[in-house]
């Protein structure tokens, strides 16, 4: 479990850095927990497979309001197709969070490569993490809504 705590710290730092830098959003991390079901805690998710020293998945799930604020923070008023822009933004944030967290893990000796993100949208959608390991979920809150980062490897 101590390993999960260290890994969660890497994901919290990466997430806070990426959201602030890319979208000007301030987020507050909640207490990480072991997720018991597959239901996503939001409306749009991106999932990334990882391989290397560990295999598994990383996901980011945003509420609708938070995803819209993310797009506005990243693109300003140049958003044209909000659905496509949300998909692209959530996938890109997942990719950047995953990359930064994996870089931190690599410094401590765990090297993993990530796949291209897959984006899923819709109320009540599910996320199937492919490892038989526990899914660690880290809830975040912003003024625009909530989102969750999960990892399982």
C-alpha positions in Angstrom: 0.0 0.0 0.0 2.9 2.4 0.6 3.8 2.0 -3.0 0.3 3.2 -4.0 0.7 6.3 -1.7 4.0 7.2 -3.4 2.5 6.7 -6.9 -0.6 8.7 -5.9 1.7 11.6 -4.9 3.2 11.6 -8.4 -0.2 11.7 -10.0 -1.5 14.5 -7.7 1.6 16.6 -8.5 1.4 15.9 -12.3 -2.4 16.7 -12.4 -2.2 19.9 -10.5 0.8 21.1 -12.6 -0.9 20.2 -15.9 -4.3 21.7 -15.2 -2.7 25.0 -13.9 -0.2 25.2 -16.8 -2.5 24.1 -19.7 -5.8 25.5 -18.7 -5.2 28.0 -15.9 -7.4 25.8 -13.6 -6.8 25.5 -9.9 -7.7 22.1 -8.5 -7.8 20.6 -5.0 -6.9 17.0 -4.5 -9.0 14.8 -2.2 -8.0 11.7 -0.4 -7.0 8.7 -2.7 -9.1 5.6 -2.2 -9.4 2.1 -3.6 -12.3 2.1 -6.2 -14.8 -0.8 -5.8 -16.7 -0.5 -9.0 -16.2 0.3 -12.7 -18.6 3.2 -13.0 -16.9 6.4 -14.1 -17.4 9.4 -11.7 -18.1 11.8 -14.5 -19.2 12.4 -18.1 -16.1 12.0 -20.2 -13.0 9.8 -19.6 -9.7 9.1 -21.3 -7.9 5.9 -20.6 -4.3 5.0 -21.4 -2.7 1.6 -21.3 0.8 1.3 -19.9 3.5 -1.4 -20.3 7.0 -1.8 -19.2 8.2 -2.5 -15.6 4.5 -2.5 -14.7 1.4 -3.0 -16.9 -2.0 -1.6 -16.4 -4.1 1.6 -17.1 -4.4 5.2 -16.2 -7.6 7.2 -16.6 -8.9 10.7 -16.1 -12.7 11.4 -15.8 -14.2 14.8 -15.9 -17.7 16.0 -15.0 -19.4 17.9 -17.9 -18.9 21.3 -16.3 -15.3 20.7 -15.5 -14.6 19.4 -19.1 -16.2 22.5 -20.6 -14.1 24.7 -18.3 -11.0 22.7 -19.3 -11.7 23.4 -23.0 -12.3 27.1 -22.4 -9.1 27.3 -20.3 -7.0 25.6 -23.0 -8.6 27.1 -26.1 -10.3 30.3 -24.9 -13.0 31.5 -27.3 -11.6 29.6 -30.2 -13.6 26.4 -29.4 -15.6 25.5 -32.4 -17.0 22.0 -31.9 -17.4 21.6 -28.2 -17.9 17.8 -28.2 -14.8 17.2 -30.3 -12.9 19.9 -28.4 -13.8 18.2 -25.1 -12.7 14.8 -26.4 -9.4 16.2 -27.6 -8.7 18.2 -24.4 -9.5 15.3 -22.0 -7.4 13.0 -24.1 -4.5 15.4 -24.1 -4.7 16.1 -20.4 -4.7 12.4 -19.7 -1.7 12.0 -21.9 0.2 14.8 -20.2 -0.7 13.7 -16.7 0.3 10.2 -17.5 3.5 11.3 -19.1 4.6 13.5 -16.2 3.6 10.9 -13.6 5.5 8.2 -15.5 8.6 10.4 -15.7 8.5 10.8 -11.9 8.2 7.0 -11.5 11.1 6.5 -13.9 13.4 8.6 -11.7 12.7 6.0 -8.9 13.3 3.1 -11.3 9.9 2.2 -12.7 9.8 2.7 -16.4 6.6 2.5 -18.3 5.4 3.5 -21.8 1.9 4.8 -22.5 -0.5 4.1 -25.4 -2.6 6.7 -27.2 -5.6 7.7 -25.0 -9.1 6.4 -25.8 -11.9 8.7 -24.9 -15.3 7.6 -23.7 -18.3 9.9 -23.2 -21.7 9.5 -21.7 -23.6 9.4 -18.4 -22.9 6.3 -16.4 -20.2 4.9 -18.6 -17.8 2.4 -17.2 -14.0 2.1 -17.2 -12.4 -1.3 -17.4 -8.9 -1.3 -16.0 -7.2 -4.3 -17.4 -5.0 -5.3 -14.5 -6.2 -7.5 -11.7 -4.7 -5.1 -9.2 -6.6 -2.5 -7.1 -7.8 0.6 -8.8 -6.6 3.7 -7.0 -8.8 6.7 -7.5 -7.8 10.3 -6.7 -10.7 12.8 -6.6 -10.1 16.4 -7.5 -12.4 19.4 -7.2 -12.4 22.8 -9.1 -14.7 25.8 -9.2 -16.1 24.3 -12.4 -16.8 20.8 -11.1 -15.0 17.6 -10.2 -12.8 15.1 -11.9 -11.0 11.9 -10.9 -7.6 10.4 -11.8 -7.3 6.6 -11.6 -4.4 4.2 -11.9 -4.2 0.4 -11.8 -0.9 -1.5 -12.3 
